[in-house]
């Protein structure tokens, strides 16, 4: 069972990794004409919300799987009709 201390370490580690990842992604994907006014602040906020990003990625994966499954069942139902 996870203790509170372990959960805090996991959350803070995820926060740090996500903040660094968001900052690195900003370096590659920055809009040269109108850059964000506070890129570090945006990276830190994204890092704080990393559990929501994980949930969003899981939901996106579920939608992709559902879409691919729907295509297959439609194809096979037309094949046998």
N, CA, C and O atoms as a MOPAC input file, in Angstrom:
PM7 MOZYME 1SCF
protein

 N      0.83800 1    -1.18100 1     0.00000 1
 C      0.00000 1     0.00000 1     0.00000 1
 C      0.88700 1     1.24900 1     0.00000 1
 O      1.92700 1     1.28700 1     0.65800 1
 N      0.46900 1     2.24000 1    -0.72900 1
 C      1.25100 1     3.46900 1    -0.83400 1
 C      0.96100 1     4.38300 1     0.34700 1
 O     -0.19200 1     4.57800 1     0.73100 1
 N      2.00700 1     4.93100 1     0.90700 1
 C      1.83300 1     5.87700 1     1.99800 1
 C      1.67100 1     7.28100 1     1.43200 1
 O      1.86900 1     7.51000 1     0.23900 1
 N      1.31400 1     8.20300 1     2.29100 1
 C      1.13200 1     9.59100 1     1.86200 1
 C      2.45600 1    10.16200 1     1.36900 1
 O      2.48500 1    10.89900 1     0.38200 1
 N      3.53100 1     9.83400 1     2.03400 1
 C      4.84600 1    10.33700 1     1.60500 1
 C      5.20200 1     9.84800 1     0.20300 1
 O      5.74500 1    10.60100 1    -0.60600 1
 N      4.89400 1     8.59300 1    -0.07600 1
 C      5.17800 1     8.03400 1    -1.39800 1
 C      4.32700 1     8.71500 1    -2.45800 1
 O      4.81600 1     9.01700 1    -3.54600 1
 N      3.07000 1     8.95600 1    -2.15300 1
 C      2.18500 1     9.62900 1    -3.10500 1
 C      2.66100 1    11.05200 1    -3.40000 1
 O      2.59500 1    11.50800 1    -4.54200 1
 N      3.13300 1    11.74100 1    -2.38200 1
 C      3.64100 1    13.10500 1    -2.57700 1
 C      4.89000 1    13.08800 1    -3.44800 1
 O      5.04300 1    13.94200 1    -4.32200 1
 N      5.77700 1    12.13800 1    -3.22500 1
 C      6.98500 1    12.03000 1    -4.04200 1
 C      6.62600 1    11.71900 1    -5.49500 1
 O      7.21400 1    12.29000 1    -6.41400 1
 N      5.66700 1    10.82000 1    -5.70800 1
 C      5.23200 1    10.48100 1    -7.07100 1
 C      4.64000 1    11.71000 1    -7.75900 1
 O      4.95600 1    11.99000 1    -8.91500 1
 N      3.78200 1    12.44200 1    -7.04600 1
 C      3.15400 1    13.62600 1    -7.63400 1
 C      4.19500 1    14.68900 1    -7.97300 1
 O      4.17100 1    15.24900 1    -9.06900 1
 N      5.10300 1    14.97100 1    -7.05000 1
 C      6.11900 1    16.00000 1    -7.29800 1
 C      7.08800 1    15.58600 1    -8.41100 1
 O      7.54300 1    16.43000 1    -9.18300 1
 N      7.40200 1    14.29700 1    -8.49300 1
 C      8.25800 1    13.81400 1    -9.58300 1
 C      7.56100 1    13.98100 1   -10.92800 1
 O      8.17200 1    14.43000 1   -11.89700 1
 N      6.29300 1    13.62100 1   -10.98300 1
 C      5.51900 1    13.82200 1   -12.21100 1
 C      5.41500 1    15.28500 1   -12.57400 1
 O      5.46900 1    15.64500 1   -13.75000 1
 N      5.26500 1    16.12900 1   -11.57000 1
 C      5.18200 1    17.57700 1   -11.79300 1
 C      6.47700 1    18.07600 1   -12.42800 1
 O      6.44800 1    18.81600 1   -13.41100 1
 N      7.60800 1    17.67000 1   -11.86400 1
 C      8.89700 1    18.12700 1   -12.38200 1
 C      9.13300 1    17.62100 1   -13.80800 1
 O      9.55100 1    18.38300 1   -14.68000 1
 N      8.86600 1    16.34200 1   -14.04000 1
 C      9.08100 1    15.78700 1   -15.38800 1
 C      8.16700 1    16.44100 1   -16.42400 1
 O      8.60200 1    16.74300 1   -17.53500 1
 N      6.90700 1    16.66000 1   -16.06100 1
 C      5.97200 1    17.27000 1   -17.00100 1
 C      6.32200 1    18.72400 1   -17.26300 1
 O      6.17700 1    19.20200 1   -18.38800 1
 N      6.77900 1    19.43200 1   -16.24000 1
 C      7.17800 1    20.83000 1   -16.43700 1
 C      8.37200 1    20.93400 1   -17.38500 1
 O      8.39600 1    21.78700 1   -18.27200 1
 N      9.34400 1    20.07400 1   -17.19500 1
 C     10.51400 1    20.07700 1   -18.08700 1
 C     10.09700 1    19.68600 1   -19.50700 1
 O     10.55300 1    20.28900 1   -20.47900 1
 N      9.22900 1    18.67400 1   -19.62400 1
 C      8.74800 1    18.25500 1   -20.94300 1
 C      7.95200 1    19.34000 1   -21.63900 1
 O      8.10900 1    19.55100 1   -22.84200 1
 N      7.09500 1    20.03200 1   -20.89500 1
 C      6.30500 1    21.11800 1   -21.48700 1
 C      7.20500 1    22.27400 1   -21.91700 1
 O      6.97600 1    22.88300 1   -22.96200 1
 N      8.21400 1    22.57600 1   -21.12900 1
 C      9.13400 1    23.64900 1   -21.49100 1
 C      9.94500 1    23.27900 1   -22.73000 1
 O     10.16900 1    24.11700 1   -23.60300 1
 N     10.38200 1    22.02600 1   -22.80400 1
 C     11.13000 1    21.57500 1   -23.98800 1
 C     10.24200 1    21.56600 1   -25.22300 1
 O     10.68300 1    21.94500 1   -26.30800 1
 N      8.99400 1    21.13800 1   -25.06600 1
 C      8.06400 1    21.15000 1   -26.20100 1
 C      7.78500 1    22.58000 1   -26.65300 1
 O      7.61900 1    22.83600 1   -27.84600 1
 N      7.73300 1    23.51100 1   -25.70100 1
 C      7.50100 1    24.91100 1   -26.04900 1
 C      8.65300 1    25.44900 1   -26.88300 1
 O      8.44600 1    26.26400 1   -27.78200 1
 N      9.86300 1    24.99800 1   -26.58800 1
 C     11.01600 1    25.44500 1   -27.37000 1
 C     10.88200 1    25.02700 1   -28.83900 1
 O     11.27500 1    25.76900 1   -29.73800 1
 N     10.32700 1    23.83700 1   -29.07300 1
 C     10.18700 1    23.33000 1   -30.43900 1
 C      8.94200 1    23.86200 1   -31.13800 1
 O      8.95500 1    24.05000 1   -32.35500 1
 N      7.87100 1    24.10600 1   -30.39600 1
 C      6.58100 1    24.44500 1   -30.99100 1
 C      6.18600 1    25.90700 1   -30.80800 1
 O      5.01900 1    26.25700 1   -30.98700 1
 N      7.13400 1    26.75900 1   -30.45700 1
 C      6.82000 1    28.15600 1   -30.17400 1
 C      6.40500 1    28.89700 1   -31.44600 1
 O      6.94400 1    28.65800 1   -32.52600 1
 N      5.44000 1    29.79300 1   -31.29300 1
 C      5.01600 1    30.65500 1   -32.38700 1
 C      5.98100 1    31.83300 1   -32.43200 1
 O      6.03200 1    32.62700 1   -31.49200 1
 N      6.73500 1    31.95300 1   -33.49900 1
 C      7.77200 1    32.98000 1   -33.58200 1
 C      7.18800 1    34.39200 1   -33.62300 1
 O      7.82300 1    35.33600 1   -33.15500 1
 N      5.98900 1    34.54200 1   -34.17600 1
 C      5.38900 1    35.87100 1   -34.31800 1
 C      4.79700 1    36.34900 1   -32.99500 1
 O      5.00100 1    37.49700 1   -32.60100 1
 N      4.05900 1    35.46300 1   -32.30400 1
 C      3.40800 1    35.85400 1   -31.05100 1
 C      3.68200 1    34.80000 1   -29.98200 1
 O      2.80800 1    33.97800 1   -29.70300 1
 N      4.86300 1    34.79900 1   -29.38000 1
 C      5.16800 1    33.79800 1   -28.34900 1
 C      4.38100 1    34.06600 1   -27.07300 1
 O      3.89200 1    35.17400 1   -26.85300 1
 N      4.26600 1    33.04900 1   -26.24100 1
 C      3.57400 1    33.19000 1   -24.96300 1
 C      4.33700 1    34.17200 1   -24.07700 1
 O      5.56800 1    34.17400 1   -24.06700 1
 N      3.59800 1    35.01900 1   -23.32200 1
 C      4.29400 1    36.01600 1   -22.50300 1
 C      5.06900 1    35.41700 1   -21.32600 1
 O      6.10600 1    35.95700 1   -20.94000 1
 N      4.58800 1    34.31600 1   -20.75200 1
 C      5.24100 1    33.70300 1   -19.59000 1
 C      5.37200 1    32.20100 1   -19.80400 1
 O      4.58900 1    31.43800 1   -19.23800 1
 N      6.33800 1    31.75300 1   -20.60500 1
 C      6.43600 1    30.32300 1   -20.92000 1
 C      6.77200 1    29.45800 1   -19.71300 1
 O      6.30800 1    28.32000 1   -19.63100 1
 N      7.55800 1    29.95900 1   -18.78400 1
 C      7.90100 1    29.15400 1   -17.60000 1
 C      6.67600 1    28.93700 1   -16.72700 1
 O      6.47900 1    27.84200 1   -16.19900 1
 N      5.85000 1    29.96300 1   -16.57000 1
 C      4.63800 1    29.84400 1   -15.76800 1
 C      3.68600 1    28.81800 1   -16.38000 1
 O      3.09900 1    28.00800 1   -15.66300 1
 N      3.53500 1    28.85300 1   -17.69000 1
 C      2.66800 1    27.88900 1   -18.36900 1
 C      3.20100 1    26.47400 1   -18.18900 1
 O      2.41700 1    25.54300 1   -18.00200 1
 N      4.50200 1    26.29500 1   -18.24200 1
 C      5.10100 1    24.97900 1   -18.05000 1
 C      4.87800 1    24.47000 1   -16.62300 1
 O      4.59700 1    23.28900 1   -16.42200 1
 N      5.00000 1    25.34300 1   -15.64900 1
 C      4.78400 1    24.94400 1   -14.25900 1
 C      3.32700 1    24.58000 1   -14.01600 1
 O      3.04300 1    23.61600 1   -13.30500 1
 N      2.40000 1    25.33400 1   -14.59300 1
 C      0.97500 1    25.01800 1   -14.44700 1
 C      0.65600 1    23.69100 1   -15.13000 1
 O     -0.10200 1    22.88700 1   -14.58800 1
 N      1.21700 1    23.45600 1   -16.29700 1
 C      1.01400 1    22.16900 1   -16.97300 1
 C      1.58200 1    21.03100 1   -16.13800 1
 O      1.00700 1    19.94400 1   -16.09100 1
 N      2.69500 1    21.27600 1   -15.48600 1
 C      3.27500 1    20.26700 1   -14.61900 1
 C      2.39000 1    19.96400 1   -13.42400 1
 O      2.28600 1    18.81100 1   -13.00500 1
 N      1.75700 1    20.97600 1   -12.87700 1
 C      0.87300 1    20.77100 1   -11.72800 1
 C     -0.36100 1    19.96400 1   -12.11600 1
 O     -0.94100 1    19.27100 1   -11.28000 1
 N     -0.75600 1    20.05200 1   -13.36200 1
 C     -1.96600 1    19.35600 1   -13.80900 1
 C     -1.65100 1    18.05900 1   -14.54200 1
 O     -2.47600 1    17.59500 1   -15.32900 1
 N     -0.48900 1    17.45900 1   -14.31200 1
 C     -0.10200 1    16.26400 1   -15.05700 1
 C     -1.04700 1    15.09400 1   -14.86700 1
 O     -1.20200 1    14.32000 1   -15.81100 1
 N     -1.69800 1    14.89900 1   -13.71600 1
 C     -2.64700 1    13.77800 1   -13.64500 1
 C     -3.80400 1    13.93300 1   -14.63500 1
 O     -4.30400 1    12.94200 1   -15.16700 1
 N     -4.22700 1    15.17100 1   -14.87900 1
 C     -5.28900 1    15.39200 1   -15.86500 1
 C     -4.80300 1    15.08200 1   -17.27500 1
 O     -5.56700 1    14.58700 1   -18.10300 1
 N     -3.53600 1    15.37100 1   -17.54900 1
 C     -2.97400 1    15.03600 1   -18.85900 1
 C     -2.94500 1    13.52400 1   -19.07300 1
 O     -3.20600 1    13.04400 1   -20.17600 1
 N     -2.62800 1    12.78200 1   -18.02200 1
 C     -2.60200 1    11.32000 1   -18.12200 1
 C     -4.00500 1    10.78500 1   -18.38200 1
 O     -4.19200 1     9.90400 1   -19.22100 1
 N     -4.99200 1    11.31800 1   -17.66200 1
 C     -6.38000 1    10.88600 1   -17.87200 1
 C     -6.82400 1    11.22400 1   -19.29700 1
 O     -7.50800 1    10.42800 1   -19.94000 1
 N     -6.43900 1    12.39700 1   -19.78600 1
 C     -6.78400 1    12.77600 1   -21.16100 1
 C     -6.16700 1    11.85000 1   -22.18900 1
 O     -6.81400 1    11.51200 1   -23.18000 1
 N     -4.92500 1    11.43300 1   -21.97400 1
 C     -4.28300 1    10.49500 1   -22.90100 1
 C     -4.96300 1     9.13000 1   -22.86900 1
 O     -5.09700 1     8.48000 1   -23.90600 1
 N     -5.39000 1     8.69300 1   -21.69400 1
 C     -6.10600 1     7.41600 1   -21.59600 1
 C     -7.43700 1     7.50300 1   -22.32900 1
 O     -7.81600 1     6.56800 1   -23.03600 1
 N     -8.15100 1     8.61500 1   -22.17000 1
 C     -9.41700 1     8.78600 1   -22.88500 1
 C     -9.19400 1     8.83800 1   -24.39200 1
 O     -9.97500 1     8.26100 1   -25.14900 1
 N     -8.15200 1     9.51300 1   -24.83600 1
 C     -7.84300 1     9.56900 1   -26.26700 1
 C     -7.57400 1     8.17700 1   -26.80700 1
 O     -8.03600 1     7.83000 1   -27.89400 1
 N     -6.83500 1     7.38300 1   -26.06000 1
 C     -6.57600 1     6.00200 1   -26.48900 1
 C     -7.85900 1     5.18900 1   -26.57600 1
 O     -8.02000 1     4.37900 1   -27.49000 1
 N     -8.77900 1     5.39700 1   -25.62800 1
 C    -10.04800 1     4.68400 1   -25.66500 1
 C    -10.87200 1     5.08600 1   -26.88900 1
 O    -11.52600 1     4.24100 1   -27.50200 1
 N    -10.84300 1     6.35600 1   -27.24000 1
 C    -11.57700 1     6.81300 1   -28.42800 1
 C    -10.97300 1     6.21500 1   -29.69200 1
 O    -11.71100 1     5.81200 1   -30.59100 1
 N     -9.66500 1     6.15000 1   -29.78100 1
 C     -9.00600 1     5.56300 1   -30.94900 1
 C     -9.36800 1     4.09000 1   -31.08000 1
 O     -9.67900 1     3.61800 1   -32.17300 1
 N     -9.32800 1     3.36800 1   -29.97000 1
 C     -9.68100 1     1.94200 1   -30.00100 1
 C    -11.13600 1     1.76600 1   -30.40200 1
 O    -11.45300 1     0.88900 1   -31.20600 1
 N    -12.02700 1     2.58700 1   -29.85500 1
 C    -13.44300 1     2.48400 1   -30.19800 1
 C    -13.68400 1     2.79700 1   -31.66900 1
 O    -14.51400 1     2.15600 1   -32.31300 1
 N    -12.97400 1     3.76300 1   -32.19600 1
 C    -13.12500 1     4.12100 1   -33.60700 1
 C    -12.64800 1     2.99400 1   -34.51000 1
 O    -13.31200 1     2.66500 1   -35.49400 1
 N    -11.51400 1     2.40400 1   -34.18900 1
 C    -10.99800 1     1.30500 1   -35.01100 1
 C    -11.89400 1     0.07500 1   -34.91100 1
 O    -12.08000 1    -0.63200 1   -35.90200 1
 N    -12.44600 1    -0.18900 1   -33.74400 1
 C    -13.34600 1    -1.32400 1   -33.57400 1
 C    -14.63700 1    -1.09800 1   -34.34600 1
 O    -15.17600 1    -2.03000 1   -34.94300 1
 N    -15.12800 1     0.12000 1   -34.33700 1
 C    -16.36200 1     0.43500 1   -35.05600 1
 C    -16.17000 1     0.23200 1   -36.55900 1
 O    -17.06700 1    -0.29300 1   -37.21800 1
 N    -15.05600 1     0.62300 1   -37.10300 1
 C    -14.80700 1     0.45200 1   -38.53200 1
 C    -14.79100 1    -1.02700 1   -38.91400 1
 O    -15.35400 1    -1.41800 1   -39.93600 1
 N    -14.15100 1    -1.83200 1   -38.09800 1
 C    -14.06200 1    -3.25700 1   -38.40500 1
 C    -15.43400 1    -3.92200 1   -38.36200 1
 O    -15.78000 1    -4.69000 1   -39.26000 1
 N    -16.21200 1    -3.63400 1   -37.33000 1
 C    -17.51500 1    -4.28200 1   -37.22300 1
 C    -18.44500 1    -3.81800 1   -38.33500 1
 O    -19.27500 1    -4.59800 1   -38.80400 1
 N    -18.32700 1    -2.56400 1   -38.76900 1
 C    -19.14400 1    -2.09200 1   -39.88600 1
 C    -18.72400 1    -2.79500 1   -41.17200 1
 O    -19.57700 1    -3.17000 1   -41.97600 1
 N    -17.42900 1    -2.97600 1   -41.37500 1
 C    -16.95000 1    -3.65100 1   -42.57500 1
 C    -17.43500 1    -5.08800 1   -42.61700 1
 O    -17.91800 1    -5.54200 1   -43.65400 1
 N    -17.31800 1    -5.81100 1   -41.51600 1
 C    -17.71700 1    -7.19900 1   -41.50700 1
 C    -19.23100 1    -7.37300 1   -41.57800 1
 O    -19.70600 1    -8.36000 1   -42.14000 1
 N    -19.99000 1    -6.44300 1   -41.02600 1
 C    -21.43300 1    -6.56000 1   -41.12200 1
 C    -21.89000 1    -6.31500 1   -42.56000 1
 O    -22.86200 1    -6.92400 1   -43.00700 1
 N    -21.20200 1    -5.43200 1   -43.29100 1
 C    -21.54400 1    -5.23100 1   -44.70500 1
 C    -21.08600 1    -6.41300 1   -45.54500 1
 O    -21.72100 1    -6.74800 1   -46.54500 1
 N    -20.00500 1    -7.03600 1   -45.15300 1
 C    -19.48100 1    -8.17600 1   -45.88900 1
 C    -20.44600 1    -9.35800 1   -45.83800 1
 O    -20.65400 1   -10.04500 1   -46.83800 1
 N    -21.02900 1    -9.58500 1   -44.67200 1
 C    -21.92600 1   -10.73000 1   -44.50400 1
 C    -23.38300 1   -10.41000 1   -44.79900 1
 O    -24.21400 1   -11.31700 1   -44.77000 1
 N    -23.72300 1    -9.17800 1   -45.07600 1
 C    -25.11600 1    -8.81500 1   -45.30800 1
 C    -25.58600 1    -9.21700 1   -46.68500 1
 O    -26.74200 1    -8.98100 1   -47.03600 1

